[in-house]
């Protein structure tokens, strides 16, 4: 699964810039997990490497939309900062790995300008 971040620090990223965001690739697991911080079960989504290492995680997750090989999930992302743990609203676009990657703004610019460079 290829996962794109759709918000940065809780602020929505413009759709045409999603292809510019870092892509995380791994196995997506959605289910009920034990929330270590709150000591209770919670609905979550975890993108994991084959080794089991968690790349990204959302808690209190909801599936927002599904269409063909794409799915949008929304939830809360926790990040450790110098001030402690901060929670942000987050949305992630999940795309099956066999699907073409999103076009970057650079690729779109050259395609629109008629220049075939990549």
N, C-alpha and C positions, 0 to 999 in steps of 0.2 A: 504494500500500500504506500502511496506517496501522499504526504500530508503537507498542506500549505497553511501557514498562519494567516488569519484574516483580520486580526486586530493586533496593534502594537500598544502595549500599556493600556489596554482597554479602549483604544480609539480605532475605529474601523479603517482599514486600508482600502483605497480605491480599487475597484474590480480590475481595471486595466493595469494595475501595478502588481497584482498577485503573482504573476509569473516571475517578477523580480525578487520575490521573497525566497528565503532559504527553503529548500525542500528537505524534508525528513523522510527517510525510507525505512520501513520495517513492517512488522506484523501488528495490525490494529486489533486490540481486544477491548470489547465493550461489555460491561457487566457490573455486578455488585462486588465491590472490594472493601476490605477493611481500611478505614481511614485512620491512619496512625496519629494524626494531629487531633482529631476529634473523638477518637476511640469509639467509632460506630461504623456500621456498614453504610456505604454510600454508592450511588450509581457513578460509575467512572468510565473513562476511556484512556487506554494506555497504548502508546506506540512503542513496541519493543524490538530490539535487535534479536538475532537468533540466539545470542548468549543469554537472553532474558533481561539484559540491561534496559531500563525504561528511558526512552529518549524524551518523550513528552507525555504529560498526564493532565487530564481535565477531571474535576470532580463535579458532582451534581449535574452530570451531563444529560443532554437531551438531543435526540436526532431531530434536526430542524427540517431537512429536506433530503430526498433521495431521487435521483434521476439517472437512469442508465447505469454507468459505471462510476458515478460521482455521488457523494454524500456530504452534507454539511452537518457538523455536530457543534453544539454550543455548551459551554459550561464555565467553570471557574478554574483559572490557572493560578497556581501559587508560585511565587518566586522569593528566594532568599535575597535580601538587600542588607546594606549596612545598618538599616534601622529595624531589621527583623523580617518576618514573613509578610509579604504583601499579596493580596488577592486581586486579580483582574478578571473582568468579563472577557471571555475568549471564544472565538469561533474558528473552526478548522475545516478546510475543504479537503476531503479524503478522496483520492482518485486511485482506481486499480492500477497496478504497476504496468499492465499491458497497454494502457491508454497513453496517447501522446502527451508530453509535458505541456504545461501552459506556456504560451508565447511570452517572451520578455518584452519590455517596452523597447529595447534596442532592436530586437528582431522585427517588431511591428513597425518601427520607424523606417527601417531600411526597406521593408516590404512595401510600405505606403509611398516612399519616395522613389520607388522603381529601381533602387540599387540592390543587386542580388547579394551583397555582402552579408555575412553572418557575424 
